[in-house]
């Protein structure tokens, strides 16, 4: 597989996502999410017929998948809603229960489902052993809480969640990631944070992380962090329900936020000694940080559609 990486992003891509791509030495391109736009980007890398194309977008339709599968070496689609016919060499659904969705697959398509295939940036598995070693040191009452409600916090829930944390745990320090903030600001026990540059390390420092039931869950699980989760979007509903039902996270419901109810739910973490350590342990069992390696291994073993014809 070629070591050169091209990333196609919409013109409106956030500055932080563009910076992330640049920091890894990848080439960022813009174009339409259709066969011609994708093929044009691939031609910049040379030998598009040998390329591995990964599509992670709700905006690409099933016709595009089918056409691109015949143009590239291998096509990998990342999907968690199963609302389209997915004609690809590999489909990755990293969510809990991903294997139970009525996913419509193309001929010879391999489905890799579940958190074992969670696709994490390298900084998370790199810190996993340190995270496992730190489980026993977690307190019965959280002293350092991190609140992060996704890259944009579309419902603006983070401030209310942070206030509930401050009320529930009067001795705790609370850090809250506020999208759009340019600098860190501390007032009393509350620290407002811009988008984190060293997010894995900051997660590892927290005794409890309150977050949306999205992909951040898998990052935190790799780092064996106790998680309190909210359902912040419709595509998180099934994952949230399964995680709460299996006692893998503390469920805090969904917006609109009722701060008093949040305080009561958060305080339940201290009802029995060791609850934070239990949550950390079950989270660590969910994701081991090797998901990307497993997908890569499958990619190497998969015979492209063109070679099957």
C-alpha positions, 0 to 999 in steps of 0.5 A: 500500500502506498504511503502517500495520503490524500484527504478530500474535504469540503470547502467548509471544513473546519480550520482545526480539521485542516490543521490536523491533516497538515500536521500529519503531512497529508495532502488536503484537497477539495472537490465534489463527493462524486465519482469524478471529483473523487477520481480527480483527487486520486489521479493527483496521487498517481495510479488510482487503480491501485489506491485504497479509497476510504469514504466516511461521509453521509453525503455520498450516495450508493451509485458513487460507491458502486462506481468507485469500487470499480475504479480503485484498488480497494474501497473502504466505507465507514458507515454507522446508519445502514441507510444505503446500499454499500457496494464496497470491498470493506464496510466498517461500522465501529459501533456497539451493535453494528452487526445487528443493523440491516446493512445492505452489502455488495457482492463480496463485501466484508463487514467489520462491525463493533468496537474491535474495529474502532478507528483511533488516532495513534496517540490513543493506543500509544497511551493505552498501557499507561491508562490501564496502569492508572485504573487502580488509582482512580478515586471514589469521588472524581476530583478532575472532570473533563466535559467535551460535547463533540467538535461543535457542541451543536446544542450548546449543552457543554456549559450546563453540563459543566455547571452540573458537574460543579454542583454534583462534586463541590471539591472537583475541578472541571475542564470544559471544551468550548468550541470556538474559544481561542484561549484557556480561561479559569474561573474558580474551579471551572476551566474553559478550554479551546479545542484540545491539541493534546486531547489523549493526554488531557483525557488520561488526566481526568477521573471522569469524562462527560461526553456525547455518545459518538466516536469520542466514546471509543477514544475514552474506552481505549484510555480506560476512562470512566464515561458519563454520556449524553445522546446528542444526535439521532445517529447516537441513539442506538449506541447510547441505549446499548451502552447504558443498558450494558452498564458500560457508561453512566447515562445522562439522557438527552437535551434539553438539559435539566441541570438538577436531574444531571446532578442527581445522576452524577452523584449516583457515581459515588453511591458505591465505592469503586464505581469509577474504577468499574466503569474504567475497567469495562470501558477498557474491555470494549476498545483495545486500540487495535481497530485500525490494525485489524482493518488494515490486515483485512484490507491486505487480505481482501481481493479487490472486486476487479480481480474477482471479475 
